[in-house]
């Protein structure tokens, strides 16, 4: 290894630790610090690190590990009850945002297909940032946290048809509705089958667990290998690798490997997610931000605020309590990591212009950076509103637009 590369790597890690500690001191997620490290040391900063295929691949692996761990930690009974609501909210959110953005771009620039692709990108929330915000707020097992996780999983499933539609928009042909419906039905069938099977088994002995638990190093490699093997298998049959990682996590979480697997996989996930947030920072072009600052800020406010309001409204219409709907919608505010995948696909097939791609990437990256701050500010305002309502004799926390359906 060259000394220069080793020095840059050491500087990167030191800066990451320093920024992570600073963010924690400010009661902000460490992820925001990691993104700032990418900006500061990336092409538009000091230029010590350049975006590369290796960094992008490791970032994608971090997302897969995150979904694997979500599957392990998921309470199957509550997830099974929340899945229909999560799928409905996801479908309506995608339809509303995609149609709204497409109508705006068509009216302003006469561009329809690019607006649809950008709408798809903005509809997907960030699982990585949302889970970090939940962990920092100690809300992962709260009603709002469980509801947000169910919606995040549903959105990850939705990436499959969104990518297929994006490919169809680029070729100039109408996308095959039958093919899209078939893959989506397969994905939902696999998910329903896993839930039904694991619901009956409750817990089972994982084959070869005595060998995996005998040695920590071998066990860690085995657990990581299971995650990526399941993701690869899901990708090979035409589904999202994220689905395979999540289903594998569900299986391991209901086996004798659960406790050991959570302990072994956590450090690997932390490292890979650090690379993911770093890669987001590398994509931020400071020169472009300065030139298009007001456009990006306006888009960021509309996207973050509009998405939060839309999710809150849909959850209230579904019968969720006011407090739960507010908290869950705040967790869903950041634009997702899979949005980068949709952006690349749209640019590759010509459905998205270079200028549109650059603007969308800037808005997504800034959303990931600003969402933790938005979350803290909105949560503080939410507490103030609830406090004032109690003083006036109103209980807003338990307010519902209609009675929720019986579980």
N, C-alpha and C positions, 0 to 999 in steps of 0.2 A: 504493500500500500504506500502511495506517495505521501511524503510528509505534509505537503500542502493539503491534500484531501483529508488526512488525519486531523490536521489543525482545524479545518473547516468543520469537520464532524464534531470535534470536541467543543468548538465555539457554539455550534448549533445546540448541542445537548445542554451546555451551561446556560445559554440564553433561554432555552425551554424551561429549565428548572426555575430560573430567576423569575420569568414572566408568570409561570404557573403559581409560584408562591405569592407573587405580587397580587395576582387576580384573587387568590384565596383570601389574602389579607383584606382586599377590598370587597369581600363577600360576593365576588363574581366567579363564574365557572372558569376553571383553568383552561378550558378549550379556547376561550377568547384570547388568552395569552399565547397559546400555540399558534393561532392564526396570525397574531401580530408578529411572532417570530418569523413566520413564513414571508410576511410582507417586508419586514426589515432586512432579512438576509437574502431575499429572493431577487429576481431580475430587476425589479424597479426600485430596490433598495441598495444594499451593499453589493449585490451580485455574487455572493459566495455560493449560492445554491441555485440550480436551474431545474425547471420542471423536466421530468423524464418519465419514460414508460415504466421504469422500475418503481418510482415513487407512486405513480398512479395505481399500479398493480397492488402494492402493499396497502394503499389506502382502501382499495376495494376489498381486500382481504380483511381489513379491520371492520368494515361494515358487515361482512359475513359472520365474523366472530361475534359481533354485537348481537345479531339476530339469533345466533346459536345460543348465546347466554340468556337472551330474552326467553327463548323457548324452554330452557332448563328451569328458569325461575317462575314461569307462568303458572298461575293457579288455573288448572284446566276447567274446573266447574264454572268459575266466574267468566272465563274467556268464552266458553261455549254459549253462555247466556248473552254476552255482549256482542258476539260476532255478527248477527243479523243487523243490529243497529249500526255497527261499525261499517259494514258493507254499504248500507243505505246512505250514511253520511258521506262516505268516500265517493260514491257514485254521483250524488247531487253536487258535492263540492267541485269535482272535476268538470261536470257539465256546466255549472254556473261560471266558474273561473275561465274555462277554455272558451266558452261562447262570448263572455264579456270582453276578454282580451282580443279575440278574433274580430269582434264588431268594432272595437276601438282602432285596431291597426288597419282594418279595411276602410274605415271612415277617414283616418288621418293620412295613411300612406298608400291606400289601395292594395294592401297586402293582407291576404286572408290565411293562407296556409301557414305562414310564419307565425301569425298570431295564435293559431290553434296549437302549434308546437310550444310556443312560449307559455300559453295557458296550461298545457299539460305539465310543463316544468314547474310552474308556480303552484300547482295544485298539490304536489307531493311535499309532505313535511319531513323534516330531518329526524330520523330515528336516533342518530348519535347525539345530537344536541339536546333533543327532548329528553332522552334517558338521563343525560348528565344533569339537566335542570331538575328533573324529578329526584335524582339522587341527592343533589345539593339541598333541595327543599324537603327531603325526607317524605316524599309523596308517592313513591313507587307502589305502595300497597294500599293507598287511599282509594276511595271510589273514583275520584278524578284521575288518579294515576292509572288505575286498571282500565278505565274507559279510554284514556289517551293511548295506552299501549295497544288495545284492541284495534283502534282506528289506524294507528301506525302500521300494524301488521296488515290490515286491509289495504292500505295505500301501497305497501310493498308488493302485495299481490297484484294490484292494479297496474304496476309498471309493465307487466307482460302485455296486456292488450294495448297500452299506450305506445309501446315501442313498435308493435305491429302496425298500428294505425299511422304512426310517424313514417315508417318505411313505405306504406301505401301512398301517403301524401306526396312523398318525394318522387315516386316513379311516374306520377301523373295518372295512374290507374286507381280505380276505387279499391280500397282494401277489402280483402275477402272476409266478409262478416262471418261466414261459416267457419273459416279457419280460426278467427279470433275467438268465436264462441266456443269452439272445440277445445282450444288450449285453456281458456278460462274455466270451462267446465271440468277439465282434467285437474287443474290446480285446486279448484274448490272441492272436487271429489277426493283428491288425496288428503286435503286438510280435514274434511269431514270424516273420512275413513280413519285417519290417525286419531282424531278426537274420540270417535266411537270405540275404537279398539283399546286405546289407553284408558278410557273411562271404565271399561270392563276389567282390564287387567289390574288397575290401580298401581301396582308396582311389580316389577319382574327382575330376575337376575340377569344381568347383562352377560352375554357369552364372552368368556375369557377375561372376566373382571379380575380374577385372582392374579393374572399376569400383569395387567395394567396397573393394579394397585400395589404390586410388589416393589416396583422401582419408580421413583418420582420422575426421573428423566424420561424413561420409556413411557410412563403413563401420560405425561404431558404431550409427548409426540403422538401418542395414540389418540388422545382426545382431540387434538388439533387436526390430526389426519381424518378422524371421523367427520368432523365439520366440513372440511374441504372436499372429502370424497362424496359426501351427500350433495354438496353444492354442485360439484362437477356432474354428478349423475342427473340432477335436475336440469342443468343446462343442456346436457346431451339429448334429453328427450323433448327439448324445445321450450322448457319452462324457465323461470328465473332462478339463477343459482341461490338467490336469497331465500326462496321457498324451501329448497333442499336443506339449507343450513338451519332454518327455523324448525322444520319437521324433525331433523336430527336432534336438535336441542330438546324438542318435546319428548322424543323417545328416551334420550339419556336422562332427562329430568324425572322420568317415571321408572328409573331403574336403580340398581344398587350402586351405580357409578355417580349418582347425582352430587353428593357432598364433595367427593374427591375431584370430580370434573369441574365444579365451580371454582375450587381452590386452584386447580392446575391451569385453567384457561384464563383466569382473570389477568395475570401479568402479561400474557401474550396479547390479549385484547387491548390492554392499556397502551402497549407499545404501538400496535397497529393503528389504534385510533389517534394516537399522537401524530403518526405519519399522515393520517387522513386530514386532520386539522391543519397540519403544516402544508399539505398540498393545496388546500383551499387558499391559504395565504399566498402561496406562490402564484396563483392565478390572478391575484389582484394587481392590476396595472395602475400605479399611482399617477402616471401622466394622463391616462385616460380618465381616471377619477377626477383629476383637476379640471380637465377640459369639459367633462359632462357632469359636473358635480350636482347641479340643480336638477337635471333630468333624473339622475340616479337616486338622489334624495327623495324626489317626488314619487318616483316609482316604488322606492323602499317603503315610504309611509303608506302609500295606497295598498301595497301588497301585504305588509305586515298587519296594519290596522284592519284592512278589508277582510283578510283571511281569518283573523281572530274573531271579528264580528260575525262573519258567515258561519263559522263553526259553532259559535255561541248560540246563534239564532236557530240553527238546525238541531242542536242538542236540546234547547228549550222547547222547540216544537215537538221533539220526540218524547218530552215528558220528564226530562232530567231536572233536578233541583237547580236553582239559580247559581248557587255556590259551586256545585260540581261542574256545571256547564262553563262557568267563567274559568275555573282552574284548568279544566281539560283543554279549552280553546287556546289558552295561553301557552300550554305545552306544545300545541300543534302549530304555533305561529312561524317558526323558522322554516325556510324552504329546504327541501331535502337533498341528501347526497346523490340519490338516484336521478335528480334533475340534471346533473352533469352528464349522466349516461344518455338521457333523452336529448340533451343539447347536442352532444357529439353525433348522435344518430341523425338528428334533423339537419345538421350541417353537412354530414357525409352524403346524404341523399338529395341535398339541394332544397329541402323544404324550409330551411332557415338560412337567411343571408349571413354573410360574414359580419356585417354591422349589427344585425339583430342578435347574432350569437355572442358578440362581444358585450353588448349591453345586457343581455340576459345573464351571462356569466358574472358580470360585475354586480348585478342586483342580487343574485343568489349568494355570492360570496359575502357581500355586505349584510345580507339577511342573517347568515350564519354568525357573523361577528356581532351584529347589533341585537339579535333576538334575546340573548341573556339579559342585556340592559333593559330592553323593552319589557321582558318578563318581570324583572324586579320592580320597575316603575309602575307597571299596570297592577301588579299584585299589591303594592303599597296603596295605590288608589282604590283598589277593590276593598281592602281592609277599612280604609277611611269611610267609604260609602256605606259598608255594612254597619260600622260603628255609629254613623250619623242616623242611619235608618232605625237602629235599635233605640237610640235616644228619643226618636220621634214615635216609637211604639210599633214599628214595622219589622217583621222578620223576613228580610229579603233572602237570607241564606236558603231557606226551605221553600221559597216561592217556585211554583210550577205553572206552566201554561195549561197543562192538562195532566191528569193522573197517568203515571207511567204504567205500562202493561205489567201484569203480575209475572214474577220470575218463575 
